[in-house]
Amino acid sequence: MPQGSHASSATTSGRDGHGPLAGLKVIDVSTSYAGPTASMYLADLGATVVKVERPDRGDDARAWGPPFVGGVSAWFASANRNKRSVVINLRSAAGSAVLHRLLSDADVFVENLNPSKLASLGLDPQSLRARDPHLIYCAMSGFGLTGPSAALPGYDLVAQARSGLMSVTGARGGTPQRVSTALSDIVTGMSAALAISAAAVRQRRTGEGDLIDVSLLDSDLALLAPRIAAYVAGEPEPAPSGGTDSVLAVYQSFETADRPIVIAIGNDMIWQRFCAALKLAELAGDERLADNAGRRAHRDLIVQEVKEHLAERTAAHWLKTLADAGVPASLVQSLSEVTTDAQVLDRGSLLPVAGSDSGLFGVRSPFRFASLPEPRNEPVPELGADTVAVLSEAGLSEDEIGALLAEGSVQAAERPTTERRGR
């Protein structure tokens, strides 16, 4: 368990009016990681998010593991705080009608379902927006709503491969590698949350909704924007180059006497400070190396000399020397070091999963608001924990809810939400 974290496990509830998106009602039927990431960020900002899940199994990510902590998937917990879980059987006519009833009072709809399934349920963009033009409809997919690949399924690995991201990732001279996290999903979720927030500004002003089309492929292309721009402008096609940047020099990892560090020289002034810190007067005075173009042309010469110099002392020595000189540098940290990093802990970036007393942590949203000194941090919902409460709030009577439960059109957790959250 991370020690010394300042992250609070107290809840700051968007339903109580906190956060810039307070009052925004989101219905999220997405599964896996990109869609849930998007709706989690909206919830972090104060939106009320109703997570609609399938009977019995729920979101696919509930089964992603190990690790499971207290029966909860760590992956699922990392993308589903601050939400309410409602289980609806969309294969039943009554279940489908319940979802449409919830949507009639919602502001945002997030989905990543198969287009044919959406159409059969009357949830395709055209049908749903015609019925409720106020609704912000966010469609999340592998490749987008248009184009010859629109119907193809997509996952993070496929998007990283097709976008070219893998072609520039890996050791120099080695095989292409996937970035070892759900990068496409997370960035797509962030992009969707940004677009939805922008649409919500106009929705509140004009009452108009919108159709937002976000895909894993487009998100990865956005990550590669500088590499694509350089290639189209005439640069040779890039290949895996380890920790070395193809444009900036020097911008890479180096071995020291005990472990690797990275050094990022982003402009000519930093270059001069770097040379002074390492006492490389000959390099500093070499006119060929005065600008980045020259340093890039003579990269091998610089790297060889810097390598020999850095190998003489420890990483700790060089990091202090470079920090004192104002040169950007860092250890190449393992996750065991990241989760105990003083800066990470001081910023409260490791967020304890509320209601978990067994060391389950998520990561705080990468934004901070002065108006929200403590992050909203409500428990990850049990499957169907809020079904009865949400349907009651939507105007269904106790008898109507009982009938839906009895016929299996909806499901509810054994314990009510109020008991689970201690309210």
JOZI-V452404 format. One line per field, one symbol per residue. phi: phi as a letter, one per 30 degrees, with the letter a starting at -180 (. if undefined). psi: psi as a letter, one per 40 degrees, with the letter a starting at -180 (. if undefined). burial: 1 if it has 16 or more other C-alpha atoms within 10 Angstrom, else 0. Layout:
phi=???
psi=???
burial=???
//
This chain:
phi=.ecidcddcdcbdddcjcjdcejdcccccdbibddededddddedjdcccccbddicieeddcdlddcciicddddddbbdibccbcbdddcddddddddddddcccbbcbbddeddeddcicdeddddddbddddccccadbjdbjdcedddbbeeddddddjeddcckdeicdebdddadedddddddddddddddddddeddcidcacccbbddddddddceddddddddkdeddbebiccddcdbcaacbdcdbadbcbcccadddeddddddchcddddcdddcdbdeddddcedddddddedddddbdedddddddddcicdaadddddddedbdedddddidccddeiccbidbccdedbbcddbdcddbcddddeidcedddddddjddddddddddddidbbbddcdedddcic
psi=hhiehehieiihhdeeeiidehehhhhheiibddddddddddddeeihhhhhiiiddahdedehaiihhfehhddddeefifihhhhhgeeiddddddddddddeidihhifihddddddefeidddddddgeehhhhhhideieiieedeiiiidddddddeeddeehiiheaiiihhfifdddddddddddddddddddddddeeiaihhhhiddddddddeddddddddeeiihiihfbehiedihhgaiihaddiiiihhheiddddddddddefgddddehddediddddddfddddddddddddediiddddddddddefhhiiigiiddddeehdddddefdhhhhhehfffhiahiifihhdegdhihgiihiihededddddddeeiidddddddddeediiiidhiddddef.
burial=010010111001111001111111111111111111111111111111111111100110111000010001111111111111111111000111011101100111111110100100101110011001011111111111100000100111111110111111110000011100001111111111101110110010000111111111111110100011000000000011101101111111111100011111110001111110100000110000110100110010011001000110011101100100101111100000001110001001111111100001110110000000011111111111111111100001000010011001111110011000000
//
